[in-house]
Amino acid sequence: MKNILKLEELAEFALGIFIFSRLDFAWWYFPLLLLSPDIGMLGYLVSPKIGAWLYNLFHHKALAITILVFGFTQNNQVVMLVGTILFSHAAFDRTMGYGLKYEDSFANTHLGKIGKDKI
């Protein structure tokens, strides 16, 4: 089951690349911005609860899709770029096994434990 979910996330990442290819930005914007949603991890400097909340906000696909669709309806390439990067990053993270975070620990995700706390 885990491999099927990873393949699904990989397909969503490919969709993000396709959507990006339809935008009017140089190709190098995609790899440059792809890790930018991880800024949400800074919340862990305050507390695990704030960290989880911010991380999950920046990695929630429904928010990414909402931003992308809003950008499309407004014909705003920059807003579409933001939505595409958020969506693509979330799919890429989940392909790598990083899920949405629970409030007790960065290592406790909806996909299971990650890192040294995996046991």
N, C-alpha and C positions, 0 to 999 in steps of 0.2 A: 504494500500500500504506500509506504514511504516513497518508493521510487516513482510510482504513478503520480503522486503529488508533486514531486520534484520535476517530472516531465511536464506537468501542467504549468508549473511556475516558469519553466524554461520557455514554453510556448508563449506565455504572457510577456516574458522579457523580449522575445522575438517580435511580438506585436508592438511593444514599446519602441523598438528599433525601427520598425516599419512606420509607425506614426511619426517618429522623429524625422524619418527620411522625407516625409511629405511637408515638413515645415521649412521655412526659409532661413535656416541657420547653417553655418559651416559645419562639416562633419565632426570637427574636433570639439565642438561644444558638448556633445553627448558624453564622451569619456571624461571630459573636464568636470562636468556637473554631476555625473552619476553618483558620486559618493557624498554629495552635498547634503542630502537629507539626514545623514548621520550627525548633523549638528544637534539634533534632538537628544543625543547622548549626553550633552553637557548638563542636562537636568540631573544626572546622577551625581554631579558635584554638590547638589543641594540635598537630595535624599533619594532613596530608591523609589518612593512613591511619585515624586515629581519627575524623576528620570523616566520611569515607565510611562507616565502620562504623556510626556513630550515625545519620547521615542515612538510610542504608538500613534500619536497624532501625525508625525512625519512619515509613518509607514502604513497608514491606513489607505487601502486601495479605493474605498468609496470616496474619501476626500480627494484623492488624486483624480478620479474619474469626474467628480463634480467640478473640479477646477478645470480640467481639460474640456469638458462639455461647455462650461461657461465661456472659456476662451474661444471655443468654436462658434458659439452663438453670437459673441461680440466681435468675431473676426480679429481677435487679438493674438498674434503669434507668440508674444512673450508669456501670456497667461497659458496658452496651450503648451508651451515649452515647460513651464513649471509643472503642470499636470502630468505631462509625459515623463519628465524626470522622476517625479514622485512615484508614479505607477511603475516605471521600469526599475527603479531602485528597490522598491518593495518586492517585486517579482524576483529580482536578482538575489536579494537577501534570503528569500524563502527557498530559492534553489540551493543556496549554500547551507540551509538548515537554520537560519536565524528567523525566528518567528516574533510575533507580538509579545511584549513582556508583561509578566505578572509583577505586582508591586513589591514582592518580597526580595527579588534578586534579578539582576540583569541576566543571569544564566537560566532563569526559569521562564521558558517561553511556551506559547501555545502548541509548538511543535515538539516540545520535550526539553530536557536539559541540554545545555551547550557548555563547552569549555571544560575546565578541570572539575567543575561541579557535576559533570555528566553522570556520574555513578549513581 
